[in-house]
Amino acid sequence: MPVVERLVGCLQYHGRNTGKKVKAIRIVRHAFEIIHLLTGKNPIAVLVGAIMNCGAREDATRIGSGGVVRKQAVDVSPMRRVSQAIYLLAVGARRKSFRAFKTIAECLADEIINAEKNNVLGSYAVKKKDEIEKNAKASR
């Protein structure tokens, strides 16, 4: 499934937005127009770069043996990396736009641009990826 379609699907979460695909498509279209105006690059190429920077390479999982549960670091499959990156981009945009003056399309464009630049301060997705990898490193 194409990454843009999956991004549209991720924007349809949270009760009031469930099933509103046309609304999600409109948000992504506006975000891509904003990305093109701000960067001058192809928005899909910027999105792919952001997805590459937002997927965690290593994660921690729970291993239970003999009643004792502990965390174990594991490598993340490529499909999960892409899915997790798209999810984190959508969640970051949703959190930034909630109770803010910016529209969700503007917030999604900012999130994608900052994630493509690997900006930890500006991108929720990159910050969460670093947090996940730090937890995995601690549980090696």
N, C-alpha and C positions, 0 to 999 in steps of 0.2 A: 504494500500500500504506500503511495507517495507521501513524503513527509509533510507537504502542505495540507493534504487531506487529514492526516493524523493530528496536525496542529489545530485544524478546524474542529475535529472531534474532541480534543482536550479542552477547547474553550466552551464546550457545551455542558460542562459539569456544574454542580451546585444548583440545587433545587429550582431556583427561578429561571435558570438558563437551559434546563434540560429539554432537549428536543428542538431547540431553536437554531436550526442549522443555517438558515438564511441569514440570521443575525450574526452568527459566528463567521460566515463567509464574508459578510460585509466588513466586519472588524478586521479580518486578515487582509482584505483588499485595501482598506484604508491604511493599515499598518505598512503594507508593502509600498504604497505610494509615498508615505512619509519617509521610509527607509531610502527609497530611490532619490527623493529630494535632498535628504540630509547627507547621504554618502556618495551619490552619483554612480553607485554600483548596481549590479543586478540583485534585486532583493532576495531571490531564491538562493543565490550564491552566498549572500550574507547570512541567510537562515542556516544553510548547510554548515558554514563556518562556526556559527553559534552553537549548533548541535554538536559539532566535533569538540568544542571547548567545554560543553556542559555535562557530558556523560562521564560518570565516575568509572575509572578503570578497575578499582578495587573496592570491595564492600565487605562488611562483616555480617555473618549469619550466625544463628543460634544453633549450637550443637549440644544435644543432651545425651549424657551417658551415665547410667547408674544414679539417676535422680539429680545429678549435678548439671546445671545448664551454664555453658560458657560461650563466649563469642569467638568465632574463628574467621580469619581473613580469607576471602575467596576472590578469584578473578570474576569479572562481570562479562557476560556474553555480549557480543556486539549488538544484538537485537534489543536486549534490555538497556544497554547504554543509550541507544537512540530513543527508546520509549521513555526512559527516565529523563533524558535531556528535554524532550518535547514537553513532558509533564511539568518539569521545573520551570521552563520558560512561561508556560500558561499560568501556573500558580503565581509566579513572580509578578506578571502583568496584572493579574486579578487583585493581588494584595496591594500593589502600588496604586491602582485606580480606585480602590474602595475608599469612600469618603475623601476624595480628592477632586481638584478642579479639572485635572486632565482626563480625557476620555480613555477608554480601555485600549483603543487603537494606538493612541499616542504612547501609552505606557508599554504596550506590546512592542512597538517600534523601538523605544528606548531600551527595553530589556534585551531585544535581539541584537541591537547595535553594541551595547555594552558587553554582552556575552561573546560577540564575535571578536571584540577587542581584548577579551579575557580580563575585563575590569571587575575586580572583586568588590570594590566599593559601590559600583553602580548596578551590578547584576545580582539578583537574588539567586539565580540558577548556578552561577559560578561559585558563589559563597557556600551554597548547600553542597555542591560537588566537592569543594575543598573540605568541608566538614565531614562528609561521608568517607572520603579518603583518609582523613586524619584519624577517624574512629577505626578504620580498617587497619591502619598502620599500628595503632595502639594495641590491637588484639591479634597481632601476628604470633 
